[in-house]
Amino acid sequence: MSKTDAESDAKDKLRKMHCKFNPLSRCDGSVMYSQGATVVIAAVLGPIEVKTQNLSIEGSYLECNYRPKAGLPQVKERIREAAIRDVLELAILSEAYPRAKMSLQVQELEDRGSIDACALNAACLAMLIGGLPLKYSFAAVHCIINEKGDFVLDPEESDTLHQRASFTFAFDSVDGDLLLVQTKGAFKIAQFNDIECLCRQASAEVFEFYRSNIAKYHSTREDQPATTIESGHKDLPMET
């Protein structure tokens, strides 16, 4: 296979995924998750006591906070935080714990492309590890149309410098329904439909990553403080 063919194939595949379960001790569940060089850490706590103004007899109150790598959250971080909250409100079984609060904290460690999808996937893994009730798990995939009109799945940061349009989709694990759609730029309806199909196919790989690594985590000894599970490498890539 030529170098050109190899590069073409790489555009239709997700970057390597890695995760480390429970790197934090003062929470009910946490995960350090990466796709390529993009790294996010997510932690969940709950059910816990809720303030009176947020109390609901019909279900639990969901708190979601997203923090950038440095500095205070800006508009783009607030938009990302709202997207994560919207997906979680659809997925979480809030009726299981009325008059309680469930809290999710997401910390960006390194953004090298596809940070929105990476943050959503980290949030899902943290909820699963923390044992919070979900109607279904969810997986997010990011894709762009580059300056040549080609589709690039899970792009690196360098790939997005001259993009024509970007797309982020989130799918549930039961029926494959769309939970989130974020678009930016100019594109045709046919391109949108093609990219949705491409991302839907890629989400199956994310769900398989969840299943295999959660199974490995639960099969380890209970007294092991932290478990590192990955796809393809022995060390979690961390940028300094």
C-alpha positions as a Markdown table, in Angstrom:
| # | Residue | x | y | z |
|---|---|---|---|---|
| 1 | Met | 0.0 | 0.0 | 0.0 |
| 2 | Ser | 1.4 | 3.4 | -0.9 |
| 3 | Lys | 1.8 | 6.3 | 1.5 |
| 4 | Thr | -1.1 | 8.1 | -0.1 |
| 5 | Asp | -3.4 | 5.1 | 0.4 |
| 6 | Ala | -2.3 | 4.8 | 4.0 |
| 7 | Glu | -3.0 | 8.5 | 4.6 |
| 8 | Ser | -6.4 | 8.1 | 3.0 |
| 9 | Asp | -7.3 | 5.1 | 5.2 |
| 10 | Ala | -6.2 | 7.0 | 8.3 |
| 11 | Lys | -8.8 | 9.7 | 7.6 |
| 12 | Asp | -11.6 | 7.2 | 8.0 |
| 13 | Lys | -10.4 | 5.8 | 11.4 |
| 14 | Leu | -10.4 | 7.0 | 14.9 |
| 15 | Arg | -7.2 | 7.8 | 16.7 |
| 16 | Lys | -5.9 | 5.4 | 19.4 |
| 17 | Met | -8.1 | 5.5 | 22.5 |
| 18 | His | -6.7 | 5.0 | 26.0 |
| 19 | Cys | -8.1 | 5.3 | 29.5 |
| 20 | Lys | -7.0 | 5.1 | 33.1 |
| 21 | Phe | -9.8 | 4.3 | 35.6 |
| 22 | Asn | -10.1 | 6.0 | 39.0 |
| 23 | Pro | -6.9 | 8.2 | 39.0 |
| 24 | Leu | -8.7 | 10.4 | 41.6 |
| 25 | Ser | -9.6 | 9.1 | 45.0 |
| 26 | Arg | -12.1 | 11.7 | 46.4 |
| 27 | Cys | -15.0 | 10.9 | 44.1 |
| 28 | Asp | -17.3 | 8.0 | 43.2 |
| 29 | Gly | -15.7 | 7.4 | 39.8 |
| 30 | Ser | -13.1 | 9.0 | 37.6 |
| 31 | Val | -11.4 | 8.4 | 34.3 |
| 32 | Met | -8.5 | 9.8 | 32.4 |
| 33 | Tyr | -9.4 | 9.4 | 28.7 |
| 34 | Ser | -7.5 | 10.2 | 25.6 |
| 35 | Gln | -7.9 | 10.1 | 21.8 |
| 36 | Gly | -4.6 | 10.6 | 20.1 |
| 37 | Ala | -2.9 | 13.4 | 22.0 |
| 38 | Thr | -6.2 | 14.9 | 23.3 |
| 39 | Val | -6.5 | 14.2 | 27.0 |
| 40 | Val | -9.5 | 14.8 | 29.4 |
| 41 | Ile | -10.1 | 13.8 | 33.0 |
| 42 | Ala | -13.7 | 13.4 | 34.2 |
| 43 | Ala | -15.0 | 12.7 | 37.7 |
| 44 | Val | -18.5 | 12.0 | 39.1 |
| 45 | Leu | -20.0 | 12.2 | 42.6 |
| 46 | Gly | -23.4 | 11.2 | 43.6 |
| 47 | Pro | -26.0 | 10.8 | 44.7 |
| 48 | Ile | -25.3 | 13.5 | 47.3 |
| 49 | Glu | -27.3 | 16.1 | 49.2 |
| 50 | Val | -28.8 | 18.8 | 47.0 |
| 51 | Lys | -29.5 | 22.4 | 47.9 |
| 52 | Thr | -33.1 | 23.4 | 48.5 |
| 53 | Gln | -33.3 | 25.6 | 45.4 |
| 54 | Asn | -32.3 | 22.7 | 43.2 |
| 55 | Leu | -34.4 | 20.0 | 44.9 |
| 56 | Ser | -36.9 | 18.1 | 42.8 |
| 57 | Ile | -39.2 | 15.3 | 44.0 |
| 58 | Glu | -39.4 | 14.0 | 40.4 |
| 59 | Gly | -35.7 | 13.3 | 39.9 |
| 60 | Ser | -32.1 | 14.2 | 40.8 |
| 61 | Tyr | -30.4 | 17.5 | 40.0 |
| 62 | Leu | -27.5 | 17.3 | 37.6 |
| 63 | Glu | -24.5 | 19.5 | 38.1 |
| 64 | Cys | -22.0 | 19.7 | 35.2 |
| 65 | Asn | -18.8 | 21.8 | 35.1 |
| 66 | Tyr | -16.1 | 22.0 | 32.4 |
| 67 | Arg | -12.7 | 23.5 | 33.1 |
| 68 | Pro | -10.1 | 24.5 | 30.4 |
| 69 | Lys | -6.5 | 23.6 | 30.6 |
| 70 | Ala | -5.6 | 27.0 | 31.9 |
| 71 | Gly | -7.5 | 30.1 | 33.0 |
| 72 | Leu | -11.2 | 30.6 | 33.5 |
| 73 | Pro | -13.9 | 29.1 | 31.3 |
| 74 | Gln | -14.8 | 31.3 | 28.3 |
| 75 | Val | -17.7 | 31.2 | 25.9 |
| 76 | Lys | -16.5 | 28.1 | 24.0 |
| 77 | Glu | -16.1 | 26.2 | 27.3 |
| 78 | Arg | -19.6 | 27.2 | 28.4 |
| 79 | Ile | -21.0 | 25.9 | 25.1 |
| 80 | Arg | -19.1 | 22.6 | 25.6 |
| 81 | Glu | -20.3 | 22.3 | 29.1 |
| 82 | Ala | -23.9 | 22.9 | 28.0 |
| 83 | Ala | -23.6 | 20.2 | 25.3 |
| 84 | Ile | -22.3 | 17.7 | 27.9 |
| 85 | Arg | -25.1 | 18.5 | 30.3 |
| 86 | Asp | -27.7 | 18.2 | 27.5 |
| 87 | Val | -26.6 | 14.7 | 26.6 |
| 88 | Leu | -26.4 | 13.6 | 30.2 |
| 89 | Glu | -29.9 | 14.9 | 31.0 |
| 90 | Leu | -31.1 | 12.6 | 28.2 |
| 91 | Ala | -29.0 | 9.6 | 29.3 |
| 92 | Ile | -29.2 | 9.7 | 33.0 |
| 93 | Leu | -32.0 | 7.9 | 34.9 |
| 94 | Ser | -32.7 | 10.8 | 37.3 |
| 95 | Glu | -35.9 | 9.2 | 38.7 |
| 96 | Ala | -33.7 | 6.7 | 40.5 |
| 97 | Tyr | -32.6 | 9.3 | 43.0 |
| 98 | Pro | -35.1 | 12.0 | 43.6 |
| 99 | Arg | -34.2 | 14.9 | 46.0 |
| 100 | Ala | -30.5 | 14.3 | 45.3 |
| 101 | Lys | -27.7 | 15.7 | 43.2 |
| 102 | Met | -25.3 | 14.1 | 40.8 |
| 103 | Ser | -22.2 | 16.0 | 39.9 |
| 104 | Leu | -19.8 | 15.7 | 36.9 |
| 105 | Gln | -16.6 | 17.6 | 36.7 |
| 106 | Val | -14.6 | 17.6 | 33.4 |
| 107 | Gln | -11.1 | 18.9 | 33.2 |
| 108 | Glu | -9.3 | 19.5 | 29.9 |
| 109 | Leu | -5.6 | 18.4 | 30.1 |
| 110 | Glu | -4.6 | 18.7 | 26.4 |
| 111 | Asp | -6.5 | 19.7 | 23.3 |
| 112 | Arg | -5.0 | 18.4 | 20.1 |
| 113 | Gly | -8.2 | 18.0 | 18.2 |
| 114 | Ser | -11.8 | 16.6 | 18.7 |
| 115 | Ile | -12.0 | 17.9 | 22.2 |
| 116 | Asp | -15.8 | 18.0 | 22.2 |
| 117 | Ala | -16.1 | 14.3 | 21.4 |
| 118 | Cys | -13.3 | 13.4 | 23.8 |
| 119 | Ala | -15.0 | 15.2 | 26.7 |
| 120 | Leu | -18.3 | 13.5 | 26.0 |
| 121 | Asn | -16.8 | 10.1 | 25.9 |
| 122 | Ala | -14.8 | 10.7 | 29.1 |
| 123 | Ala | -18.1 | 11.8 | 30.8 |
| 124 | Cys | -19.8 | 8.6 | 29.8 |
| 125 | Leu | -16.9 | 6.4 | 31.1 |
| 126 | Ala | -16.9 | 8.3 | 34.4 |
| 127 | Met | -20.6 | 7.8 | 34.8 |
| 128 | Leu | -20.2 | 4.1 | 34.1 |
| 129 | Ile | -17.3 | 3.6 | 36.5 |
| 130 | Gly | -19.0 | 5.7 | 39.2 |
| 131 | Gly | -22.1 | 3.5 | 39.0 |
| 132 | Leu | -24.6 | 6.3 | 38.3 |
| 133 | Pro | -27.8 | 5.1 | 36.7 |
| 134 | Leu | -28.0 | 5.5 | 32.9 |
| 135 | Lys | -30.7 | 4.6 | 30.5 |
| 136 | Tyr | -28.0 | 4.0 | 27.9 |
| 137 | Ser | -24.4 | 4.8 | 27.3 |
| 138 | Phe | -23.4 | 7.2 | 24.6 |
| 139 | Ala | -20.5 | 7.8 | 22.2 |
| 140 | Ala | -19.4 | 11.0 | 20.4 |
| 141 | Val | -17.5 | 11.3 | 17.2 |
| 142 | His | -16.0 | 14.4 | 15.5 |
| 143 | Cys | -15.5 | 14.8 | 11.8 |
| 144 | Ile | -14.5 | 17.7 | 9.5 |
| 145 | Ile | -14.5 | 18.6 | 5.8 |
| 146 | Asn | -11.0 | 19.8 | 4.9 |
| 147 | Glu | -10.0 | 22.4 | 2.3 |
| 148 | Lys | -9.9 | 19.7 | -0.4 |
| 149 | Gly | -13.5 | 18.6 | 0.4 |
| 150 | Asp | -12.4 | 15.3 | 2.0 |
| 151 | Phe | -13.9 | 13.9 | 5.1 |
| 152 | Val | -11.5 | 13.6 | 8.1 |
| 153 | Leu | -12.7 | 11.5 | 11.0 |
| 154 | Asp | -11.4 | 12.4 | 14.5 |
| 155 | Pro | -9.0 | 15.0 | 13.1 |
| 156 | Glu | -5.8 | 16.3 | 14.7 |
| 157 | Glu | -5.5 | 19.9 | 15.6 |
| 158 | Ser | -3.4 | 20.6 | 12.5 |
| 159 | Asp | -6.1 | 19.1 | 10.2 |
| 160 | Thr | -8.6 | 21.7 | 11.4 |
| 161 | Leu | -6.6 | 24.9 | 10.5 |
| 162 | His | -8.2 | 25.2 | 7.1 |
| 163 | Gln | -11.4 | 23.2 | 7.6 |
| 164 | Arg | -14.6 | 24.0 | 5.6 |
| 165 | Ala | -17.0 | 22.6 | 8.1 |
| 166 | Ser | -17.0 | 20.5 | 11.3 |
| 167 | Phe | -19.5 | 18.1 | 12.8 |
| 168 | Thr | -19.9 | 16.4 | 16.2 |
| 169 | Phe | -22.4 | 13.6 | 16.7 |
| 170 | Ala | -23.4 | 11.7 | 19.8 |
| 171 | Phe | -25.3 | 8.4 | 19.6 |
| 172 | Asp | -27.0 | 6.2 | 22.2 |
| 173 | Ser | -26.0 | 2.6 | 22.6 |
| 174 | Val | -29.5 | 1.1 | 22.5 |
| 175 | Asp | -31.2 | 2.3 | 19.3 |
| 176 | Gly | -28.4 | 4.4 | 17.8 |
| 177 | Asp | -30.5 | 7.5 | 18.1 |
| 178 | Leu | -28.9 | 11.0 | 17.8 |
| 179 | Leu | -28.4 | 12.7 | 21.1 |
| 180 | Leu | -26.4 | 15.6 | 19.9 |
| 181 | Val | -25.5 | 17.3 | 16.6 |
| 182 | Gln | -23.1 | 20.3 | 16.4 |
| 183 | Thr | -22.2 | 21.8 | 13.1 |
| 184 | Lys | -20.1 | 24.7 | 12.0 |
| 185 | Gly | -19.3 | 26.0 | 8.5 |
| 186 | Ala | -20.8 | 25.6 | 5.1 |
| 187 | Phe | -21.8 | 22.1 | 3.7 |
| 188 | Lys | -24.4 | 20.3 | 1.6 |
| 189 | Ile | -27.2 | 18.1 | 2.9 |
| 190 | Ala | -25.6 | 15.2 | 1.1 |
| 191 | Gln | -22.3 | 15.8 | 2.9 |
| 192 | Phe | -24.1 | 16.0 | 6.2 |
| 193 | Asn | -25.8 | 12.7 | 5.6 |
| 194 | Asp | -22.6 | 11.0 | 4.5 |
| 195 | Ile | -20.7 | 12.3 | 7.6 |
| 196 | Glu | -23.5 | 11.2 | 9.9 |
| 197 | Cys | -23.2 | 7.6 | 8.5 |
| 198 | Leu | -19.5 | 7.7 | 8.8 |
| 199 | Cys | -19.7 | 8.9 | 12.5 |
| 200 | Arg | -22.4 | 6.4 | 13.3 |
| 201 | Gln | -20.1 | 3.5 | 12.1 |
| 202 | Ala | -17.2 | 4.9 | 14.1 |
| 203 | Ser | -19.3 | 5.1 | 17.2 |
| 204 | Ala | -19.5 | 1.3 | 17.2 |
| 205 | Glu | -15.7 | 1.3 | 17.8 |
| 206 | Val | -16.1 | 3.6 | 20.8 |
| 207 | Phe | -18.9 | 1.4 | 22.3 |
| 208 | Glu | -16.7 | -1.7 | 21.9 |
| 209 | Phe | -13.9 | 0.2 | 23.6 |
| 210 | Tyr | -16.2 | 0.9 | 26.5 |
| 211 | Arg | -17.4 | -2.7 | 26.8 |
| 212 | Ser | -14.0 | -4.4 | 26.6 |
| 213 | Asn | -12.2 | -2.0 | 29.0 |
| 214 | Ile | -15.1 | -1.9 | 31.6 |
| 215 | Ala | -15.0 | -5.7 | 31.5 |
| 216 | Lys | -11.3 | -5.7 | 32.1 |
| 217 | Tyr | -11.6 | -3.2 | 34.9 |
| 218 | His | -14.2 | -5.2 | 36.8 |
| 219 | Ser | -12.2 | -8.4 | 36.3 |
| 220 | Thr | -9.2 | -7.0 | 38.2 |
| 221 | Arg | -8.6 | -7.2 | 41.9 |
| 222 | Glu | -10.9 | -5.0 | 44.0 |
| 223 | Asp | -8.0 | -3.7 | 46.1 |
| 224 | Gln | -6.0 | -2.4 | 43.1 |
| 225 | Pro | -6.0 | 1.4 | 43.5 |
| 226 | Ala | -6.0 | 2.3 | 39.8 |
| 227 | Thr | -6.3 | 0.3 | 36.6 |
| 228 | Thr | -4.8 | 1.4 | 33.3 |
| 229 | Ile | -6.4 | 0.1 | 30.2 |
| 230 | Glu | -5.7 | 1.1 | 26.7 |
| 231 | Ser | -5.9 | 0.2 | 23.0 |
| 232 | Gly | -2.6 | -0.4 | 21.4 |
| 233 | His | 0.1 | 1.0 | 23.8 |
| 234 | Lys | 1.4 | 0.5 | 27.3 |
| 235 | Asp | 1.6 | 4.1 | 28.5 |
| 236 | Leu | -1.0 | 6.8 | 28.5 |
| 237 | Pro | 0.3 | 9.6 | 26.3 |
| 238 | Met | 0.6 | 12.8 | 28.3 |
| 239 | Glu | 1.8 | 16.1 | 26.9 |
| 240 | Thr | 4.0 | 18.4 | 28.9 |
